[in-house]
Amino acid sequence: MAGTRAHGRLLHSLLCQLCCGCGCRSCRSLRVSTVTRILYTLLHILASAVCCLMLSRTVAQAVREKVPFSAVLCQHLSGGRDCERLVGSSAVYRICFGTSCFHLAQAALLLNVRSSTDLRAQLHNGFWLPKLLVLVGLWAASFFIPEDGFIQAWHYTGVCGGFAFILIQLVLITAFAHTWNKNWLTGATHDKRWYLAVLLATTTFYTLASTAFSFLYKFYTHPAACLLNKALLTLNGSLCGIMSFISITPCVRLKQPRSGLLQSSIISCYVMYLTFSALSSRPPERVLYQGQNLTVCFPGVRQEELQMEDTTVAILGATIMYTCVLFACNEASYLAEVFGPLWMVKVYSFEFKKPSCCFCCPEKMEEELRGGCLTMEGQCLVQDERDRVVYSYSAFHFIFFLASLYVMMTLTNWFSYENAVLETTFTHGSWSTFWVKMSSCWACVLLYLWLLLSPLCLCGSPRHRRKSPALHVLRRRRTPQRISVSM
């Protein structure tokens, strides 16, 4: 127990030193909730890195050539003659199975934890070395699971979990745009300078979306081919224009006075990112152009020249994708604690009392500092969850469970997992990955249009009209007063 606590204090101290080295003003008051989420994020990054290594064709070849007794080891682990079951998509499925079990077990164990004084909260915020050993043990144990039926069953589980995580990501991005617009327009009712901030942000996002559209049309199309790319780019660009027009129509603004172009510009940027991710994930085409047999429909130097593969675009796309994954894991757990189990619905109806430039963070840092400060080697580790947890522990691990399935499906090309290798996952991709990402793009548009148009249906219903006058009367009703008369 003492050794475990010592390792936990060491990790916390290293994070404090890193925070100070980056110039953070609050390095002397690093919060326990922040440290815990950072460490779990690092564990998830480690699991994803191991999956990438197991999926790499180069690593698989090196294992077969340089690891002693590899043939005997593969035979005892039922990995086949050339360890084909211990590398590639099968290995990724098993690593993600161990990671998913790790988070799902903690999600069940940490239900209804309300403060860090709960004994179960100590499991979440500490014991980092034993948890790392348990995670590695689950990875190793998953390779002893028989091949028969396991991969196919786990594949269907991954499909369901991956689609659920995509839905959560779409809800978060639409809620982010909705609350940002509502927050700053709340400030504009008191101070007209907030209108300038809204204008600058809207112009910036529309500029980014237009630049992305131009980039995609220039580098992901070709004069003699890529008709599907051209059609989808035209369709998605038109959808962005339709969303922007609907958001400022009089009928929408009558029911939602704070609807505007800021949220439409944010959604347009995200639609362009999803389009970029989808076009980067489709297989290239081959076409005979000017006497040359060219491979097209992925980034190249010029449209008239031979298009060469560029790993820079693949790395950029993978980085943005994984950043969105980590943002969703942390933000969803915070919203689940604030709004409860129905946070995916209640987050859209939240009203801000005052505007803030950083509205997505807790409003009062002073309230979190009341829990006390634990000093370690000159650093102050704030115990900010003694009265109430900052985020839902159970939801945090459940979202990481879904994120593990989403990463597994993305790395193994969703429905074309048999021949997936890392070297072509983010450059050539597959049609299944392409259509999954394109479908998520259209789902994002439909979700945002539903947020704009649903009040037109709900607010005009007879049930709502019957209840409105009653609420009016209740607000005007005065409390009875007692009058005493003295003789």
C-alpha positions, 0 to 999 in steps of 0.5 A: 500500500505504501509503495502504491501511494509512493508511485501515485505521488511520484506520477502527480509530482511529475505532472506538476513539474511538466505543468510548470515547465509549460508555463502554466499559471496554476502549476502550484495548484494542480487539481486531483481531478485534472491529474487523474484524467490526464493519467487515464488519457496517457493509458489510453494513448499507450493502448492505442500505440500498442494497437498501432504497433501490432497492426504494422506489417513492419513490426510483424516481420521484425517479430518473426525474424528477430524474436527467439523461439517465435515459432514455438511461442506462436504454436503454444498460443495458437497463433498459427505457423507465422504468428498471423493470429498474434499480429494484425487485426486479430491482435488489435481486437485482443488488445482493445478487448483488454482495454475495454474490459479494463474501463467497463469494469471500473465503470460498473464499480464506480457507479454513484460515486459522489465525492472523493471521500468514497472508498471507491474513489480511491481506486479511481484516483490512485493505485496507478502501478497496479492498474497498469499491471492489470491492464497489461495482464488483460492484454496478455490474457486476451491472447489465450482466448480461442479464435473460434467465434471470438473475433466475429462476436467482438467485431459486432460488439465493436460496430455497435460501440463504435457507432454509439461513440460517433453519436456521442461525438456528434451530440458534443460538437452540436452542443458545443456550437449551440452553447457557444452561440447562446453564451456570447449572445447572452453577453451581447444583450448587455454589452454590444462588444460581444457582437464583435466577438461573435462576428470575428468568430463567425468569420474565422470559422467560415473562412476555415470551412471555405479554405477546407472546401477549396483544399479538398476540391483541389487535391482530392479531385482530378479532371479525368476522374474522382466523380464521386469526390466531386459530387460529395464535395458539392453536396456537403458544401450545399448542405453547409449553405442550407444550414446557414440559411435556415439558422437565420430565417425569421421562422427559426429566429422567432422560436430561437432568438439566439440562433445565428451564424456562429453555430452554423459556421462551427458545424460547417467546419466540422462537416468539412473535417468529416468530409476530409476524413472520409475522402482520405479513407477511400481507396484511390482510383486508377485512370488513363490520362494523357497517355499515363496510367495514374493513381488519383483521388488522394493528395498530390502536388498538381492535378496534371501530374502523377499524384504521390502518397503523402503520409503528412495528410494521414498523420494530420487526419489521425491526430485530429481524429484522436484529439476529438476522441480524447475531447469527447471522453473528457467532456462527456463525463463532465456533462454527465455529472452536471446534467445527469443521465439525460445530459445528451438532451438537457445540455441544449436547454441550459441557460447562461447567467453571464457570458464567458470567454471560456464557457466550457470550463467550470465557472468558479475555480474558487469553489473547487479550491475549497477542498483543501491543498495537499503539498508535495515537493513544493507543489499544491495538489488541490483536493477539489472533489471532497464535497462533490466530484467534478465529473462522473467517474462511471460515465468517464470510464464508459465513454473510454470503453466506447472510445476503445471500440471506436479506435479498434474499428477505425484502425481495422477499417470497420467492415474490412478488418481481415487484411487491415495493416497500419501502413495503408489504414490512413492512406488507402483506407477502405470503402467501409471506412469511407461510408461510415465517415461520410454517413456520420457527416450527414448525421451531424447535419441532420442533428443540427437541422433537428435542433433548428426545426424541432421548436417549430413543431413542439412549440406549436403543439396544442398541448404546449398552448394549453399549458402556457396560460396556466404557467402565466397565471401561476407566476402572477398569483400573489401569496395571501397576506394576513391582516390583524385588527386590534381593538 
